[in-house]
């Protein structure tokens, strides 16, 4: 990791951005109250890291063959997922700063947030095809069944066990169920890809792929933290939830940058 930071300008840039936003977040936690507009400003700004990661990821995907290769498709999906997250944040910031009404739900921001879930699922799917995850053995089949079921049960118990249906708002019902179940699906797939995959390219890729899959787990924690805090009325802009999102953007971006160093190594 340190070697990549020394050699790659993009790695240095993303690390500096993460340090700046982390320092800003700590300062806000020590000096402001949750109602402060400074927290709103932080929440509207740190998505810059996701924007940077998405742009860098697209260029890296092209080096891996773009849509012509499974790995290129996977990197594209993760990159588009970062851009979708930034779109969601920008839309919510628009509602907060320029609209005189409360932030609606569902809103255009959910197009980005929910879209990122679909993109991450596709990214993990293509990643699984790259590493040739094998479901052949009985143990692997049990893992493939139990992990998603367990996580779906947890999602239901935490967020949906007392759910009250409002048939006049079908899109809201879809998103209320789609968010936790979709997030559960992509992190379940990520865990399965890691558990079921074998070494690729003589082990060159293993740690790089693991880094991206772990970034998805952090994204999952960020999404669940938001759902948990929002359901209990404790969420506020610029709080712990936003810092977890910031960390997930940093990890995903850094993971994608590591894949650039791999292809440089293979070509040398």
Secondary structure, 3 states (H helix, E strand, C coil): CHHHHHHCHHHHHHHHHHHHHHHHHHHHHHHCCCCCHHHHHHHHHCCHHHHHHHHHHHHHHHHCCHHHCHHHHHHHHHHHHHHHHHHHHHHHHHHHHHCCCCCCCCCHHHHHHHHHHHHHHHHHHHHHHHHCCCCCCHHHHHHHHHHHHHHHHHHHHHHHCCCCCCCCCHHHHHHHHHHHHHHHHHHHHHHHHHHHCCCCHHHCCHHHHHHHHHHHHHHHHHHHHHHHHHHCCCCCCCCHHHHHHHHHHHHHHHHHHHHHHHHHHHHC
